[in-house]
Amino acid sequence: MKIRRPVKLDKIPKYETLISLSRRFPEAQPRAIQSYLFLLKTWSDVIAALDLHYARHNISRGRFIVLITLYHNTERNISPAMIAEKVGVTRATVTGLLDGLERDGLILREKDIEDKRALKIRLTPKGKKVIEKILPDHYRRISALMSTLDDKEKEQLVALLSKVEAGRSAISNP
């Protein structure tokens, strides 16, 4: 999976610096910029930690995401296009990941019984064993990451991040 490494943000500017910035650029709301920079820094640090975690299991983030998608998929077989859609990457990216996973014996590509032109992907017993070996450690680490928050704070975080997600088009739209 070709996910660009996030930029490492070591220092977030002091709030006073952001206020000074807003004097030059009235559009710059200091609290909005501060929250945004903290969000980016946290995301960057978590992604870097996840990459180390996956490396301990000799797997990439992309391969893990495909394996867990197949593992949690309620259907027995899933198409490459469906994987790309669920994971949020291009079909070409998924094809490359599937090539490696198939080469390692973790997945099988099979012709769709109903549509001979289509492929269906499924985990092999080896693929299931690999993901089931990783998941206990993975879930333990995620629980530890989030352990500094109580249940109410976790709910608040989800609600707040949902609001941020709802405003994402302000960045992506022309």
C-alpha positions in Angstrom: 0.0 0.0 0.0 1.5 3.2 -1.0 0.7 5.5 1.9 3.1 8.4 2.2 4.9 8.7 5.4 3.6 11.6 7.5 5.8 14.6 8.1 7.4 14.4 11.5 6.3 17.4 13.6 8.7 17.8 16.5 7.6 21.1 17.7 4.2 22.8 17.5 4.4 26.6 17.5 3.5 28.3 20.7 0.0 29.8 20.8 1.5 33.3 20.9 3.2 32.6 17.6 -0.1 31.5 16.1 -1.7 34.7 17.4 1.0 36.7 15.7 0.4 34.8 12.5 -3.3 35.6 12.7 -2.4 39.3 12.7 -0.8 38.9 9.3 -3.4 36.5 8.0 -6.9 37.2 9.3 -8.1 33.8 8.0 -5.7 32.1 10.4 -7.6 31.2 13.5 -5.0 30.4 16.2 -7.1 27.6 18.0 -8.0 26.0 14.7 -4.3 25.9 13.6 -3.2 24.7 17.0 -5.8 21.9 17.0 -4.9 20.9 13.4 -1.2 20.8 14.2 -1.8 18.6 17.3 -4.0 16.3 15.2 -1.2 16.0 12.5 1.5 15.4 15.1 -0.5 12.7 16.9 -1.4 11.1 13.6 2.2 11.2 12.4 3.5 9.7 15.7 0.9 6.9 15.8 1.6 5.9 12.1 5.3 5.8 12.9 4.6 3.6 15.9 2.3 1.4 13.9 5.0 0.9 11.3 7.4 -0.3 14.0 4.7 -2.6 15.4 4.0 -4.2 12.0 7.8 -4.5 11.3 8.0 -6.6 14.5 5.7 -9.0 12.8 7.5 -8.8 9.5 4.6 -7.3 7.7 3.8 -3.9 6.1 0.9 -1.7 7.0 -0.6 -2.2 3.6 -0.4 -6.0 3.8 -1.8 -6.0 7.4 -4.8 -3.8 6.2 -5.6 -6.2 3.4 -5.3 -9.3 5.6 -7.5 -7.9 8.3 -10.0 -6.7 5.7 -10.2 -10.3 4.4 -10.3 -11.7 7.9 -13.2 -9.5 9.0 -15.1 -9.6 5.8 -18.4 -11.4 6.3 -18.4 -12.9 2.8 -16.1 -15.8 2.1 -14.7 -14.3 -1.0 -14.2 -10.6 -1.9 -13.1 -9.0 -5.2 -9.9 -6.9 -5.5 -12.1 -3.9 -6.4 -14.1 -4.4 -3.2 -10.8 -4.6 -1.2 -9.6 -1.4 -2.8 -12.9 0.4 -2.0 -12.9 -0.8 1.6 -9.2 0.1 2.2 -9.4 3.4 0.3 -6.6 2.8 -2.2 -6.4 2.3 -6.0 -7.0 -1.0 -7.6 -3.4 -0.9 -8.8 -2.1 -0.6 -5.2 -4.3 -3.6 -4.2 -3.1 -5.6 -7.1 0.5 -5.1 -6.0 -0.3 -6.1 -2.4 -2.3 -9.1 -3.5 0.7 -10.3 -5.7 2.9 -10.3 -2.7 0.4 -11.9 -0.4 -0.3 -14.6 -3.0 3.4 -15.2 -3.5 3.7 -15.8 0.2 0.8 -18.2 0.3 -1.4 -15.9 2.4 -4.2 -15.4 -0.1 -5.8 -17.2 -3.0 -7.1 -15.6 -6.2 -9.9 -17.7 -7.6 -12.3 -17.2 -10.6 -15.8 -16.1 -9.6 -18.2 -19.0 -10.2 -20.9 -16.6 -11.4 -18.7 -14.3 -13.5 -15.7 -16.1 -15.0 -14.0 -12.7 -15.8 -14.0 -11.7 -12.1 -11.7 -12.8 -9.3 -12.5 -13.4 -5.7 -9.8 -13.3 -3.0 -9.8 -15.3 0.2 -7.3 -16.0 3.0 -5.5 -19.3 2.9 -5.2 -21.2 6.2 -1.6 -19.8 6.4 -3.0 -16.3 5.9 -5.6 -16.8 8.6 -2.9 -18.2 10.9 -0.6 -15.1 10.3 -3.3 -12.6 11.0 -4.5 -14.5 14.1 -1.0 -14.5 15.4 -0.7 -10.7 15.0 -4.1 -9.7 16.3 -3.7 -10.3 20.0 -0.6 -8.2 20.2 -2.2 -5.6 17.8 -5.3 -5.3 19.9 -3.3 -5.2 23.2 -1.2 -2.3 21.8 -4.2 -0.4 20.6 -5.9 -0.8 24.0 -2.7 0.4 25.7 -2.5 3.4 23.3 -6.1 4.4 24.3 -5.8 3.5 28.0 -5.1 7.1 29.0 -8.7 7.9 28.1 -11.7 6.7 30.1 -14.7 5.4 28.2 -16.5 8.8 28.2 -13.3 10.5 26.8 -13.1 7.8 24.1 -16.7 8.5 23.1 -15.9 12.3 23.1 -12.8 11.6 20.9 -14.9 9.7 18.4 -17.5 12.4 18.3 -14.9 15.2 17.9 -13.0 13.3 15.2 -16.3 12.7 13.4 -16.9 16.4 13.4 -13.4 17.0 12.0 -14.1 14.3 9.3 -17.3 16.1 8.4 -15.2 19.3 7.7 -12.6 17.5 5.6 -14.1 18.7 2.3 -12.9 22.2 3.3 -9.3 21.0 2.6 -10.0 18.7 -0.4 -12.6 20.6 -2.4 -11.4 23.3 -4.9 
